[in-house]
Amino acid sequence: MIKITLGVSSSISVYKALDIARRFKERDCDVRVIMTKNAAKLVSPLLFETLTGNPVAVDMYESRQSQKVEHIELAKWEDILVIAPATANIIGKMANGIADDFLSTHYLASTSKVVVAPAMNGRMYRNRIVQENIEKLKERGVIFINPKKGMLACGEEDEGALEEPLKIVETTLSLLKEKDLAGKSVVVTAGATREYIDPVRFISNPSSGKMGYLIAEEAEKRGAKVVLISGQTYLNPPKGVEFVKVETTSEMKKEVLNHFKKCDILFMAAAPSDFQPTSRAKEKIKRERGSLKIELKPTEDIVSTAAKNKKKNQIICAFAAETENHIQNAKKKIKAKGVDYIAMNDVSKKDSGFESDINEIILIDSKLNSYNLGKDSKQNLARKLLDKILKK
């Protein structure tokens, strides 16, 4: 279990620290919170105690139940120290060695990695003194998660707003994550393909591409060289991945086979169209022609073709979007396609699957063993999926 000390100072965005603590707990982290006295005036320490299940440290001189020096013991315990939100005041204390409260004293005692997420007025953030203090800390190895532009307490829209809790949590955990994919090459497909009827109409599906993009992001964080082959989505590619844009199933097949030759793991998370028109009209089909019959033929099976060319040390994880007989159909596919794993999800459910941030996955291996990864955010499922496959 990852042990995290969360330092909370008295920014107006202090309430977001509750969400940060909650998200760390959701990822099975043990969280201890230190609050400055002014932060404790804005949000009750009892809320943090309830969320984390641990007592909150505020005052250096409160009566102690043991003879241990608390800020020293906490420094020995933690894997990482996260200060969010961090005011100009606490940043200044840290940069200049001032230790006049529990949080600043704890920072001086800590030998773990330190992450700081500033939150303050934009004018304050740009102040030369604040920027010099930030640079001092960066030189000492402190990692900063820069504030974003947003609506501030003064009513102005400016930089200085605390970064989103999810990003703070994911950035922190990525610093501690074992690079278990270092030196490996991973190919991920995502999104929907399009098969054109005429120049303006096509057959497709509602896949958002979110699952594939998050798998690519997770693999990159774990040290892999990642190629993301994407059909139609409205997402921005994750940082650090090689991005290949395709439109049709045929184009996706070409890119997958090209990159599969050199990869260690292939995740086929895309939703390529299963059918395409037998012919494509060169011009837009006019409504005036009346009823229209479109003859369809199956598209090429990308997964099966890749599996036929699979080397002994390569792994293929396909995805199966099912609406009925879910497990049975997925087990049939794993044998028919010759893959190592199938991640099955029920796309008939309204609250998960296509276009949702939530999914529910059952992972089936080539021996037909099933592993229920549960109903969770697609981000968490991407992590669980890689954890399970890499442990096998």
Secondary structure, 3 states (H helix, E strand, C coil): CCEEEEEECCCHHHHHHHHHHHHHHHCCCEEEEEECHHHHHHCCHHHHHHHHCCCCECCCCCCCCCCCCHHHHHHHHCCEEEEEEECHHHHHHHHHCCCCCHHHHHHHHCCCEEEEEECCCHHHHHCHHHHHHHHHHHHCCCEECCCEEEECCCCCEEEEECCCHHHHHHHHHHHHCCCCCCCCEEEEEECECCEEEECCEEECCCCCCHHHHHHHHHHHHCCCEEEEEECECCCCCCCCCEEEECCCHHHHHHHHHHHHCCCCEEEECCECCCEEECCCCCCCCCHHHCCCCCCEEECCCHHHHHHHCCCCCCEEEEEEEECCCHHHHHHHHHHHHCCCEEEEEECCCCCCCCCCCEEEEEEEECCCCEEEEEEEEHHHHHHHHHHHHHHC
